[in-house]
Amino acid sequence: MKHIVLVVMFFGLHLNAQSLESFGLKGNVKSIHEELKICNHKYGNEQTTACSTSTSERKFTKTGDLLQLKNLLERDNITRKKVETPTGWLETIYNEENDTTIKIAENYYDKNNLMYKRISFDESGAILNTTEYFHNSTGMLMRMERNTLNDDGVTEKAVNFFDQYGTFCGLEFYLDNKLNEKYEFDIQYQFDEIGNWIQSIVTTEFSTDIHSRTITYY
């Protein structure tokens, strides 16, 4: 389960979903401040060993369009270049450090500016992995598939599932297209008076993840 951290974080994804519906939100939402606290368990029991916290913020216009996505995990040495293509847009991401510029990823967007593929590269320019994103009709992320070729020449695929609220809820691992591991998570929600969830708690044998949201309305 070491790969689970690849997808538990929604904060690291730049999918450019544009509307309240694509985030599963109701009402006239002005902004959402999110905090995700992950506490790892010790050898499969619920005794926590260490916790880490990440935060993120989204802002919306009065018409329900995404105004700003502030990702507090973004680094100062990361730059992005986005150009139009026949099918949408291509965003190239670079790491600039010690007077050296290295391409670390390519993000592919459709004509609705929704990312459907990401290719990550190592320092030599070789492909580390390829990730594909699948959305429903409102633009909400429902499934994510990441393919990696390991050192033994075996193709590893991690398929990640998200529920109707956009929360990471299940995971499947494949080795050379054969199912190797499968996990489904029981998620407990608390909702506000509008019907938007303000806290989700996911407890597995590996960690307890507490995702809290402060929602401000117009």
N, C-alpha and C positions, 0 to 999 in steps of 0.2 A: 504493500500500500504506500510505498514511498512516493509514487507518482500522483497521489491524490491532491497534493498541494498545487499541482499544475492548474487545477480547474476550480478549486473551492473559491478562489478569489475572483469575484466579478469586477473588482476594482481595477484589475490590470488589463481589462479588455477595452479596446477602442472600437466598438462595433458601430458607433454613430447611429443608433436607433434614435429617431427624431421626435416621437410623440409620446404622450402619456400612456396611450394604449400599448405601445411597444414595451413599456415598463410594467404593464399590468396595473396601472394606477387609475383611481376614480376621483371625481371631483376636480375642483380648480386648484391644483397643486402649484405652489409657487417655488418651493425648494425642498430638497431632502438632504439631510445630513446623516450619513451612515457610519456606523462603527461596527467592525467585525472583530470579535475576540475569539481566538482559537487556543484552546488549552489541550495539549497533548496528554494522553494517558500513558501510564507506566505499564508496559507489557500486557496490554489488553484489559486492564481494570480501570475503574474510574478515579483512581488516585492521580491527580494531575501532577505533572513534573515541571511544566513551564507554559506560560501563556504569552501570546503575541497579539498586538492590537493594530489594526489598520483603519484609516478613515477615508471617506470620500464624500463629495458634495455634488449634487445636480441642481440646476436651476432651470425653470420653465417660464415661457411667456404666458400672458393671459389667454392666448389661444391654444395653449397646450403643447407648444413646440419646445424642444430642448434648446435652452439658451446657452448653457455653459456646463461643461463637465470638468470639474477640478479634481484631478487625480493626484493625491498627495504622495503617491509612490513614484511619480515621475522624477527622473534625474536631470540635473542641469546640463549634463554633457550629452543629452540625447537631442538630436535634431531630426526633423521630418520634412520630406519633400513630396508633394502630391501633384500628379499630373493626370489630365484626362486621357482616357483610352476609348476605343470604339465600343467597349462594353460597360464602361463606367469610369473608375479611377484606379490608379496605382499609387500607393503611398510607400515610399522607401524610407526606412529608419536607419539612422547612422549613430554610431558612438564615436564622439570626438574627445580624445584624451591624449595628452602628451604629444600634441601636434600631429596626431595620427587619426585619420578618419576611416572607420571600418563599417561596412554595411552589415547590420545585424538582422534585418527583417524586411520583407515585402508584404504589404497588406493590399488585398484586392477587394474593390468595392463594386457593387452593381450600380445601375443608373439611379437608384433610389438612395445612393450613398450608404448602403448597408454592407458591411464587410462579410464576405463569404469564404475567403481563404487567406491564410497567413503562412508564409515560408520563412523559417528562421535559419540563420547561417552562423557558423563558427568563425573564429578569427581568420582562418585560411580561406574563407569563402565557400566552404563545403556546406551542403544542406544538413542541418541538425534534425529538423522535423518539419512536417507539413500539417497544418490544421485547417479543417473545413467546418464552417458554421452553417446551421440549418435553422430557419426561422419560420414562424407561422405567418398567417395573412396580415397580422398587425405589426410584424417586424420583431416580435419577441423571440429571443433565442430559446430553442427547444432542445437542440442536440449539438454536440461538438465532438468531432472526431480528429484525433491526433495520431499521425503515423510516424514512426521512427525506425530506422534500420540500425540495430545494435551492432556491437563489435563482432558478434558471431555470425552476422549476416542474416539474422532473424528479424522479420518485420514485426514490430510491436505496435498495436493499435489500442488506444484508450478512447472509449466512447462514453461521453458524459451527458447525462440527461437533466433537464430542468423542468420544474412543474409549472402549473398555470400562473404562479406568482413570480416566475423567473428565478426560483431558488434551485440551486444544485441539489438533486435528489437521488441520483443513482449513477452507477459506474460499472462498465464492463471492460475487461482486459482481454485482448486477443494476441496469440502468438501464431504468426503465419496464417492468419484468418481463422484460427480455431479458438473458441472461447476458453479462457484459462481461469478467470476469476469474475465474479459478479457480486455487486453490492447494491442494496436498496436502503435508503435512509428514512427513518420515521421523523417527520418534522412537526414541531409544535409551534403554532402561531398565536400571537395576540394581535387584535385588530382595533383600530380607532372607530369613532362613531360614523365615519364616512364609508368604512369598509376596506380601508387600506391597512395592511399589516405593519405593525410598528416594532415587532420583535419576533424573531424565529430562533428556535433552539434545535440543533441537530446533535444527538448523542450517538456515537458509535463506539466500538471497542477501542478505537484509536484516538478519538478526540471528542471534546464538547465544543461546538461552535455556536456562539451567541452573536446574532446579527441584530443590532438595534438601529432603528430609524427615527429621526425627529422630522416630522413633516409639517411644513408651514403652508397654509392655504391663502389664496387671495381673498 
